[in-house]
Amino acid sequence: MKKLLTTVLLVSALIATTTAVSAQSASQSYIEKFKDNAIRIMHETGVPASIILGVAMHESGSGKSAIAQNLNNQFGVKGGGTVVYYKHNKKVKSSYKRYDSVLDSFNDFARIMTERKQFSHLAEKFTQYDYKGWAKGIQRGGYASSRKWASQVLGIINKYDLDELDKTPEQKEELVQAN
């Protein structure tokens, strides 16, 4: 009985470890795939690349959610009507916005952050380097109903060092020389 329990515990630990490694790998792949787009959008709009990727990863499960995969919607943005897609041969009606591409979703998020009244002041208030201010400001603007939303996004940014994407090459070099 003791051997059976030990075996069950070892198998459970192996499955948990494999699942965690798989999630980490999916997140790293997502970052690699979209970081250049996030940096370009940051330079065009002032919205930090770390915020763009951190929010996208949080809202879409690093591109794994149903709306991310079926509607290219990485940010949970609601649309103006009902959209239909098929999942496992079943018709799904959704109020989320459909995008032609993931890049279109990224661009629309930046547009929302810079043009919608509840968020547009953030670009004036915070620089592209103040990702913490942006995250808290987006939450205060009503982007998500969860009171933990900003801390969850900041957790992703910190876990994957996404704030490094916000720095210019010169700033990165200064950090390397300082250490």
C-alpha positions in Angstrom: 0.0 0.0 0.0 2.8 2.4 0.9 4.5 1.7 -2.5 1.2 2.4 -4.3 0.8 5.7 -2.5 4.4 6.7 -3.3 3.9 5.8 -6.9 0.7 7.8 -7.1 2.4 10.8 -5.5 5.3 10.6 -7.9 3.1 10.4 -10.9 1.0 13.4 -9.7 4.2 15.4 -9.1 5.4 14.5 -12.6 2.1 15.6 -14.2 2.1 18.9 -12.2 5.7 19.6 -13.2 5.0 18.8 -16.9 2.0 21.0 -16.9 3.9 23.9 -15.3 6.8 23.5 -17.8 4.3 23.4 -20.7 2.6 26.6 -19.5 6.0 28.3 -19.1 7.0 27.2 -22.6 3.7 28.5 -24.1 4.3 31.9 -22.4 7.9 32.1 -23.6 6.8 31.2 -27.2 4.0 33.9 -27.0 6.5 36.5 -25.9 9.0 35.6 -28.6 6.3 35.7 -31.3 4.8 39.0 -30.4 7.5 41.1 -28.5 8.6 43.0 -31.7 5.1 44.0 -32.4 4.6 45.1 -28.8 7.8 47.2 -28.9 6.8 48.8 -32.3 3.3 49.7 -30.9 5.0 51.1 -27.8 7.1 53.5 -29.9 4.1 54.5 -31.9 1.7 55.1 -29.0 3.6 55.3 -25.7 1.8 52.3 -24.3 4.5 50.1 -22.7 5.4 46.9 -24.5 5.3 45.2 -21.1 1.7 46.3 -20.6 0.7 45.2 -24.1 2.2 41.7 -23.7 1.3 41.3 -20.0 -2.3 42.2 -20.5 -2.5 40.0 -23.6 -1.0 37.1 -21.8 -3.3 37.5 -18.8 -6.5 37.9 -20.8 -5.8 35.2 -23.4 -3.8 32.7 -21.4 -0.8 33.4 -23.7 -3.0 32.9 -26.7 -4.6 29.7 -25.6 -8.1 30.9 -24.7 -11.1 30.2 -27.0 -11.6 33.8 -28.0 -7.8 34.2 -28.7 -7.8 31.2 -30.9 -11.1 31.7 -32.7 -11.5 35.4 -32.8 -7.8 36.6 -32.6 -9.0 38.6 -29.6 -6.0 38.7 -27.2 -7.4 41.3 -24.7 -11.0 40.2 -24.1 -12.4 43.2 -25.9 -16.1 43.2 -26.3 -17.6 43.9 -29.7 -20.7 45.8 -30.9 -22.8 42.7 -31.6 -22.8 38.9 -31.7 -20.0 36.9 -33.4 -20.3 33.3 -34.2 -17.5 30.7 -34.3 -17.3 26.9 -34.1 -15.6 25.0 -31.3 -15.6 21.2 -31.4 -18.2 21.3 -34.2 -20.6 23.4 -32.0 -21.8 26.8 -32.8 -20.6 29.4 -30.2 -22.2 32.9 -30.0 -19.9 35.5 -28.5 -20.1 39.2 -27.6 -16.3 39.5 -28.0 -14.8 41.4 -30.9 -13.4 39.4 -33.9 -10.1 40.6 -35.4 -8.6 39.6 -38.7 -5.2 39.0 -37.0 -3.5 39.0 -33.6 -1.7 42.2 -34.7 -5.0 43.9 -35.3 -6.0 43.0 -31.7 -2.7 44.4 -30.4 -3.2 47.6 -32.3 -6.8 48.0 -31.2 -5.8 47.6 -27.5 -3.3 50.4 -27.9 -6.0 52.5 -29.6 -8.3 51.9 -26.7 -5.6 52.9 -24.3 -4.9 56.1 -26.1 -8.3 57.2 -27.4 -11.0 56.0 -24.9 -11.8 58.6 -22.3 -11.3 56.4 -19.3 -7.7 55.5 -20.4 -6.5 58.3 -22.7 -5.1 60.3 -19.7 -2.7 57.5 -18.9 -0.3 58.3 -21.8 -0.1 61.9 -20.5 0.4 60.8 -16.9 2.8 57.9 -17.3 5.8 57.3 -19.5 6.4 54.1 -21.4 8.7 53.0 -18.5 6.1 53.2 -15.8 4.3 49.9 -16.4 3.2 49.8 -12.8 1.4 53.1 -13.1 -0.2 51.9 -16.4 -1.4 48.6 -14.9 -3.0 50.3 -11.9 -4.5 53.1 -14.1 -6.0 50.6 -16.5 -7.6 48.8 -13.6 -8.9 52.1 -12.1 -10.3 52.9 -15.6 -12.6 49.9 -15.4 -10.8 47.6 -17.8 -11.6 44.6 -15.6 -13.9 44.0 -12.7 -11.4 42.0 -10.6 -9.7 43.9 -7.8 -6.6 41.7 -8.3 -6.3 42.4 -12.1 -3.4 44.9 -11.9 -1.4 42.7 -9.5 -2.0 39.7 -11.7 -0.8 41.5 -14.8 2.2 42.9 -12.9 3.0 39.3 -11.7 3.2 38.2 -15.4 5.4 41.2 -16.3 7.7 40.5 -13.4 7.8 36.7 -13.9 8.9 37.1 -17.5 10.9 40.4 -17.1 8.7 42.0 -19.7 9.7 45.5 -18.4 13.0 44.9 -20.2 11.1 45.4 -23.5 10.2 48.9 -22.4 13.9 50.0 -22.3 15.9 51.4 -25.1 19.1 49.6 -26.1 21.1 52.3 -24.4 19.2 51.8 -21.1 19.8 48.1 -21.3 23.5 48.6 -21.9 23.7 51.0 -18.8 22.0 48.3 -16.7 24.6 45.7 -17.8 27.5 48.1 -17.1 26.1 49.0 -13.6 25.9 45.3 -12.6 
